[in-house]
Amino acid sequence: MEEKRGRSGSSSYTGVMIFFSILIIIFVVGVILTVLGVCPPAHIEPQPPWCVNPEVFEREMSFEAVSGYLMTRIMGILPVRDEGESFYRPEHDDVDYIPKPDIANEYSVMMGVAPNDFFWPVCRSFLNCIDPRRGVVSTFSRISSIGSDFVVITDYARISVDKEIFEDSTALSEKEIKKKMDAANEYGLKTMVLINLFLDDSSARHTSPDKSLEDGSVLGRSLILKAVDNYAPNDRDMNLLFNNWQGVMAGKAERMSDADYIVVNPEDVHFHFLRNPGLMNRNNRELISKARDVYGGKVCMMVKSLDYWISDFPELDYYKDADCIVIGGHFSFDVEDSSAESFEDFFEDYFSQDFFEENKDIEIFQMISAFSYDSYPENGWFEIWDYESLGLDYSADFRMQANIYEGFFRALHKTRPPIKGVFHYGYWWEDIDFPDEDYITRVDMTNSIRNKDAEHIFYRWAQVFGE
C-alpha cells in the first residue's frame, strides 16, 4: 500500500512539474518573441500586441499589453471552472421613472436572450482578465430567471480575403457546445444557434504601419469592404464561395443537432451588396437545403434590417424557403427625444410595416440590441474592445437604454405583429456592480442589459409576453 501511495504521489508531482514547465516555456517564448518582434502565423488568435496593424488595432509594446497577451495564452490552456449560478432579484427593481405594465396577457411571444458573442479569454494585463467560458452557468441561470424562454448561442466561421471559408479558434468546440446545451436544458431554455460568417482580418493586422491596405478602407475592427469583392462579385467566385460555405454550414448544423433553431448569418461580410439576386436566391436555397439534410430542427436566415428586403433588394425571396427569419436589432432611430414615448412611436411605425403580415406564415424573430450610452440613437454601434483606440467620448446612460426597451415592448403589445419571438442581444458573461471604471472594458456603455435598468424592463414585460 505504501509503495502504491508513493508511486501515486510521484505521478502527481511529475504532473504538476510538467504543467508548470509548460507555463514557464510559454512565458519564455513570449519574452523572446517580444524582444525580437517576431509574429506568429496570421491565422492564430489572439495576435500579440506588437503584430497588429495600428489602423485596425492598437499596436502596443507596454508591459501591461505584453503581460495581458501572455496571460490570455496561459488561460487558454488552464482548466475552466464555472463561477456558479446567478439569479435576477425582482425586489431590486428601482426603475421608478417608468411605470410597471398593468396589461392582461392577451398577446404572447417567446422572450429570448443572446449572451455576448465572444467566448474566449481576454486579458489587458496579468490581473485584468475575463474568461466567458467560466460564466455559462452564471449567465444561463440568470437568463432563465429574468423570464427568458430561449437562449441564443453564437458560433463563428471566417471568410478569408482569398474567398475561403474556414473555422478557427473562435468556433465553438464540441465540448463547449455540449456545456451550453446542458446548461440550457438545466434551466428550461430552448436553444437557437446563430452562426456568424465574418471576415478574417489577419492580412490587415500584418500590414506594415507605413503601407496602406490595397483598397485603403477599414471599417471598425475588421470589415475591409472590397476584400471579398462585395461590390462587384464574380459569379464563378461566388458559386465557389457558397459551395465552401455550404460544406462548413452543414458541418456546424450536424454538430448543433440538439438545438431547436439554427440561424445562418452571412451579414458581417455584406453579402447583401451582391448585384445578382438570382444567384443569391439559388445559392441560399441550396444552403438551407444542405443544412436540413443533416439537421432536424428549424433552419432560419438572418438579415440586418427590414430595409434589406423592402428597399435594397426586393427581388430576394430565398428566405421563404427557411423555417424562420431573424431580423437584426440595430435601428436607424428618428425620434424627437430619448423618452420611452418617443421610442414607442418609432417602434409602432416599425411593427406596422407590411413585411410582418405578408410573411406571417414564416416564424419571425426580432432582435433588439440597444447600447447604454448617451448618444446611441445618433451614433449607433461600436465594438466594446475598440472604445479607447477609437477615441470615443461617451457617457453611460442606463435610463435611455431602458426607455428604448420600454418603447419597444409597449409598441410590440400595441401593434401585435404576427411574430414568434423577440430577443435581447449582447448579455454580458459576468455580474458587474456599476460603475466600475477599472473593469476590462466599458460594459457600462455596451448593449448588455445585465445589472442595468433595462434588465428590470425586460423582466417586467416577460411576465406579460412570455410563453
C-alpha positions in Angstrom: 0.0 0.0 0.0 2.8 2.4 0.9 4.5 1.6 -2.4 1.3 2.4 -4.3 0.9 5.6 -2.5 4.5 6.5 -3.2 4.0 5.9 -6.9 0.8 7.9 -6.9 2.5 10.8 -5.1 5.4 10.7 -7.5 3.0 10.7 -10.5 1.1 13.7 -9.1 4.4 15.5 -8.5 5.5 14.8 -12.1 2.2 16.1 -13.5 2.5 19.3 -11.6 6.1 19.8 -12.7 5.2 19.2 -16.3 2.3 21.7 -16.1 4.4 24.5 -14.6 7.2 23.7 -17.1 4.7 24.4 -19.9 3.7 27.7 -18.3 7.4 28.7 -18.0 8.1 27.7 -21.6 5.1 29.9 -22.8 6.4 32.8 -20.8 10.0 32.5 -22.0 8.9 32.1 -25.6 6.6 35.2 -25.2 9.5 37.2 -23.9 11.8 36.1 -26.8 9.1 37.0 -29.4 8.6 40.4 -27.7 12.3 41.2 -27.8 12.7 40.1 -31.4 9.4 41.4 -32.6 8.5 38.0 -34.2 4.9 37.4 -35.2 3.1 34.0 -35.2 1.2 32.9 -38.3 -1.6 35.3 -39.2 -4.4 32.9 -38.5 -3.5 32.4 -34.9 -5.7 34.3 -32.4 -5.2 36.4 -30.4 -2.3 38.1 -32.1 0.4 39.7 -29.9 0.0 43.4 -29.5 3.3 44.1 -31.4 2.0 42.3 -34.5 -1.3 44.0 -35.2 -2.0 46.8 -37.7 -2.5 50.1 -35.8 -5.2 51.0 -38.4 -7.3 48.2 -37.1 -5.9 47.5 -33.6 -3.7 49.4 -31.2 0.0 48.4 -31.6 1.5 48.5 -28.1 4.7 47.3 -26.5 3.9 48.2 -22.9 4.5 45.7 -20.1 0.7 45.7 -19.4 -0.2 44.8 -23.0 2.5 42.1 -23.3 1.7 40.5 -19.9 -2.0 40.6 -20.9 -1.3 38.7 -24.1 0.8 36.1 -22.2 -1.9 35.6 -19.6 -4.5 35.2 -22.3 -2.4 32.4 -23.7 -1.9 30.8 -20.3 -5.7 30.9 -19.6 -6.3 29.2 -22.9 -4.7 26.0 -21.6 -5.8 26.1 -18.0 -8.8 24.1 -16.8 -12.0 26.1 -16.8 -14.0 26.2 -13.6 -17.5 27.7 -13.7 -18.5 30.5 -11.5 -21.8 29.0 -10.4 -25.4 30.3 -10.5 -26.7 33.9 -10.6 -30.3 34.9 -10.3 -32.2 38.1 -11.0 -34.0 39.6 -8.0 -37.3 41.4 -8.8 -37.2 43.1 -5.4 -34.2 45.1 -6.6 -36.3 46.8 -9.3 -35.9 50.5 -8.6 -36.8 51.9 -12.0 -39.4 54.4 -10.8 -39.3 56.6 -13.8 -41.1 54.0 -15.9 -44.4 52.6 -14.6 -44.8 48.8 -14.5 -47.1 47.5 -17.2 -50.6 46.7 -16.0 -51.7 44.8 -19.0 -53.5 41.5 -19.4 -51.6 38.7 -21.2 -53.5 38.7 -24.4 -50.6 38.5 -26.8 -47.8 36.1 -26.4 -44.3 35.9 -27.9 -41.2 33.9 -27.0 -38.8 36.0 -25.0 -35.1 35.3 -25.5 -31.6 36.5 -24.6 -28.3 36.2 -26.5 -25.1 36.4 -24.4 -22.3 38.5 -25.8 -20.8 36.9 -28.9 -17.2 36.4 -27.8 -16.3 33.2 -25.9 -12.6 33.1 -25.3 -10.3 34.5 -22.5 -9.2 38.1 -22.8 -6.6 39.9 -20.6 -5.5 43.5 -20.6 -2.8 42.6 -18.0 -1.9 39.8 -15.7 -4.6 40.8 -13.2 -7.3 42.2 -15.5 -8.9 39.3 -17.3 -12.3 37.9 -18.3 -13.0 34.3 -19.3 -16.6 33.9 -20.6 -16.1 30.1 -20.5 -16.5 30.3 -16.7 -19.8 32.2 -17.0 -22.0 29.7 -18.7 -24.0 28.5 -15.7 -24.0 32.0 -14.1 -25.3 33.5 -17.3 -27.8 30.9 -18.4 -29.3 30.6 -14.8 -29.8 34.4 -14.8 -31.2 34.5 -18.3 -33.8 32.0 -17.2 -34.6 34.0 -14.0 -35.4 37.2 -16.0 -38.2 35.3 -17.8 -36.5 34.2 -21.0 -37.9 31.3 -22.9 -34.9 30.7 -25.0 -31.2 31.4 -25.2 -29.2 32.4 -28.4 -25.7 30.8 -28.7 -23.3 32.4 -31.2 -20.8 30.4 -33.2 -18.4 31.6 -35.9 -16.9 30.7 -39.3 -14.4 33.0 -41.1 -14.1 34.1 -44.7 -10.6 35.0 -45.9 -9.6 37.6 -48.4 -8.9 34.6 -50.7 -12.6 33.7 -50.5 -12.0 30.6 -48.4 -14.4 29.8 -45.5 -12.9 28.0 -42.5 -13.2 27.5 -38.8 -10.6 28.6 -36.3 -10.3 29.2 -32.5 -13.4 31.4 -32.5 -15.6 28.4 -33.5 -17.2 26.5 -30.6 -15.7 23.2 -29.8 -18.0 20.1 -29.3 -17.2 20.3 -25.5 -18.3 24.0 -25.4 -21.4 23.2 -27.4 -22.4 20.4 -25.0 -21.7 22.6 -22.0 -24.1 25.3 -23.3 -26.8 22.8 -24.4 -26.6 21.1 -21.0 -27.0 24.4 -19.2 -29.9 25.4 -21.4 -31.7 22.2 -20.6 -30.9 22.5 -16.9 -32.7 25.9 -16.8 -35.6 25.1 -19.1 -34.4 27.2 -22.1 -34.9 26.4 -25.7 -31.8 27.0 -27.9 -31.1 29.0 -31.0 -27.6 28.9 -32.5 -26.6 31.9 -34.5 -23.8 31.0 -37.0 -21.9 34.2 -37.9 -19.8 34.3 -41.1 -17.3 37.2 -40.7 -14.2 38.5 -42.4 -10.8 37.2 -41.4 -8.7 40.4 -40.9 -5.3 38.7 -40.4 -3.9 40.1 -43.6 -4.8 43.6 -42.3 -3.1 43.0 -39.0 0.2 42.1 -40.6 0.2 45.1 -42.9 3.1 47.4 -42.2 2.0 50.6 -40.5 3.5 52.6 -43.3 1.9 50.6 -46.0 -1.9 51.1 -46.6 -4.2 48.3 -47.4 -4.8 47.5 -51.1 -8.2 49.3 -51.1 -7.4 51.7 -48.3 -10.6 51.2 -46.4 -11.1 49.8 -43.0 -14.5 50.0 -41.2 -14.5 49.5 -37.4 -12.5 46.5 -36.4 -12.2 44.2 -39.3 -14.6 44.9 -42.2 -12.5 45.5 -45.3 -15.2 46.3 -47.8 -13.6 45.2 -51.0 -11.6 42.2 -49.6 -14.1 39.7 -51.0 -15.3 41.7 -54.0 -18.6 42.5 -52.3 -19.4 45.4 -54.6 -18.6 43.7 -57.9 -18.9 40.0 -57.4 -17.7 37.5 -59.9 -20.4 34.8 -60.3 -17.9 32.0 -60.6 -16.1 33.1 -57.4 -19.4 33.5 -55.5 -20.6 30.0 -56.6 -17.3 28.5 -55.3 -17.6 30.6 -52.1 -21.2 29.3 -51.5 -20.1 25.7 -52.1 -17.5 26.2 -49.5 -19.9 27.9 -47.1 -22.5 25.0 -47.6 -19.9 22.5 -46.5 -18.9 24.4 -43.4 -22.5 25.2 -42.6 -23.6 21.5 -42.9 -20.8 20.5 -40.5 -21.9 23.1 -38.0 -25.6 22.1 -38.4 -24.7 18.5 -37.7 -22.8 19.4 -34.5 -25.8 21.5 -33.4 -28.3 18.7 -33.7 -29.7 19.3 -30.2 -30.6 22.9 -30.8 -34.1 23.9 -31.6 -33.1 26.5 -34.2 -30.0 27.3 -36.2 -29.6 30.7 -37.8 -27.4 31.4 -40.9 -26.0 34.9 -40.7 -23.7 36.0 -43.6 -24.3 39.6 -42.8 -20.9 40.6 -41.4 -19.3 40.2 -44.8 -22.1 42.1 -46.5 -23.4 39.5 -48.9 -26.3 41.9 -49.4 -24.1 44.0 -51.7 -24.3 41.3 -54.3 -25.8 42.6 -57.5 -27.1 39.3 -58.8 -30.3 38.5 -56.8 -30.9 35.3 -58.9 -27.6 33.9 -57.9 -28.2 34.9 -54.3 -31.6 33.2 -54.2 -30.3 30.0 -55.8 -27.3 29.6 -53.6 -29.1 30.4 -50.3 -31.9 27.9 -51.1 -29.2 25.3 -51.6 -27.6 26.4 -48.3 -30.9 25.9 -46.5 -31.4 22.5 -48.1 -27.9 21.3 -47.2 -28.5 22.3 -43.6 -31.8 20.4 -43.5 -30.1 17.3 -44.8 -28.2 16.9 -41.5 -30.3 18.9 -39.0 -33.8 18.1 -37.8 -34.6 21.4 -36.1 -35.7 24.7 -37.7 -33.4 26.5 -40.1 -33.5 30.3 -40.1 -32.0 33.1 -42.2 -30.9 36.4 -40.7 -30.9 39.9 -42.1 -29.5 43.1 -40.6 -32.7 45.1 -41.2 -36.0 45.2 -43.0 -34.6 47.8 -45.4 -32.6 44.9 -46.8 -35.7 43.3 -48.1 -38.1 46.2 -48.6 -35.8 48.8 -50.1 -32.4 47.4 -51.2 -33.2 44.0 -52.8 -37.0 43.3 -53.1 -36.2 40.6 -55.6 -34.6 38.4 -52.9 -37.1 35.8 -51.7 -34.9 32.8 -50.7 -35.8 33.4 -47.0 -39.3 32.0 -47.8 -37.7 28.6 -48.1 -36.5 28.9 -44.5 -38.5 27.9 -41.4 -37.9 31.3 -39.8 -36.3 34.8 -40.2 -34.2 36.6 -37.7 -34.2 40.4 -38.1 -31.2 42.3 -36.8 -31.6 44.6 -33.8 -29.9 47.9 -34.8 -32.3 50.6 -35.8 -32.0 53.9 -37.6 -33.8 55.9 -35.0 -35.8 59.0 -35.9 -37.1 60.3 -32.6 -37.9 63.6 -31.0 -36.1 62.9 -27.7 -34.9 59.9 -25.6 -38.2 59.3 -23.8 -40.0 56.0 -23.7 -42.9 57.6 -25.5 -40.7 58.7 -28.4 -39.3 55.2 -28.8 -42.8 53.8 -28.6 -43.9 55.9 -31.5 -40.9 54.8 -33.5 -41.4 51.1 -32.9 -45.2 51.4 -33.6 -44.3 52.5 -37.1 -41.7 49.8 -37.3 -44.0 46.9 -36.3 -46.8 48.3 -38.6 -44.8 47.6 -41.7 -46.4 45.2 -44.3 -43.5 42.8 -44.1 -44.7 41.2 -40.9 -48.2 40.5 -42.1 -47.0 39.4 -45.6 -44.7 36.8 -44.0 -46.9 35.6 -41.2 -46.6 32.0 -42.4 -42.9 32.1 -41.5 -41.7 32.3 -37.9 -40.2 35.7 -37.4 -37.8 36.6 -34.6 -36.9 40.3 -33.9 -33.6 41.1 -32.2 -33.1 44.2 -30.1 -29.6 45.4 -29.1 -29.6 48.9 -27.8 -26.5 50.3 -26.2 -26.4 52.2 -22.9 -24.6 55.4 -23.7 -25.9 58.9 -24.1 -25.8 59.5 -27.9 -26.6 55.9 -29.0 -29.6 56.9 -31.2 -27.4 59.2 -33.3 -24.1 57.2 -33.2 -25.1 53.6 -33.0 -22.9 50.5 -32.6 -19.3 50.4 -31.6 -17.1 47.4 -30.8 -16.6 47.4 -27.0 -12.9 46.4 -27.3 -12.3 49.5 -29.5 -13.6 52.2 -27.2 -10.3 53.6 -26.2 -8.5 53.2 -29.5 -11.3 54.9 -31.4 -11.0 57.9 -29.1 -14.7 57.8 -28.2 -16.1 60.2 -25.5 -19.5 58.8 -24.4 -21.2 58.7 -21.1 -23.1 55.7 -19.7 -26.9 56.2 -19.8 -28.9 53.4 -18.3 -32.1 55.4 -18.4 -32.1 55.9 -22.2 -31.4 52.2 -22.8 -34.3 51.3 -20.5 -36.6 53.8 -22.4 -35.7 52.1 -25.7 -36.7 48.7 -24.3 -39.8 50.1 -22.8 -40.8 51.8 -26.0 -40.1 48.5 -27.9 -42.2 46.4 -25.7 -45.1 48.9 -25.5 -45.2 49.1 -29.3 -45.0 45.3 -29.6 -48.0 44.9 -27.4 -50.0 47.7 -29.1 -49.4 46.6 -32.7 -49.2 42.9 -32.1 -47.4 41.8 -35.2 -47.5 38.1 -36.2 -44.1 37.2 -34.9 -42.8 34.2 -33.0 -40.3 35.9 -30.6 -38.0 38.7 -29.7 -34.6 38.6 -28.0 -32.0 40.9 -26.4 -28.5 40.6 -27.9 -25.3 41.2 -26.0 -26.0 40.0 -22.4 -22.7 40.1 -20.5 -20.9 37.0 -19.1 -20.4 38.4 -15.5 -22.3 40.3 -12.8 -20.8 43.7 -12.5 -21.5 46.4 -9.9 -21.6 49.7 -11.8 -19.7 52.0 -12.1 -16.5 50.0 -12.5 -14.0 52.1 -14.4 -11.2 49.6 -13.8 -13.1 46.7 -15.5 -11.5 45.2 -18.6 -13.8 47.0 -21.0 -16.7 49.5 -21.0 -19.6 47.2 -20.3 -21.4 50.1 -18.7 -22.0 51.5 -22.2 -22.5 48.3 -24.2 -25.6 46.6 -25.4 -25.7 44.3 -22.4 -28.7 44.8 -20.1 -27.3 42.7 -17.2 -27.5 44.6 -13.9 -28.8 47.7 -15.7 -32.2 49.3 -15.7 -33.2 47.7 -18.9 -32.9 44.3 -17.3 -35.8 45.2 -15.0 -37.8 46.3 -18.1 -37.2 43.0 -19.8 -38.3 41.1 -16.7 -41.5 43.1 -16.3 -42.5 42.5 -19.9 -41.6 38.9 -19.8 -44.4 38.5 -17.3 -46.7 39.9 -19.9 -45.5 38.2 -23.1 -43.7 35.1 -22.0 -45.0 31.8 -23.4 
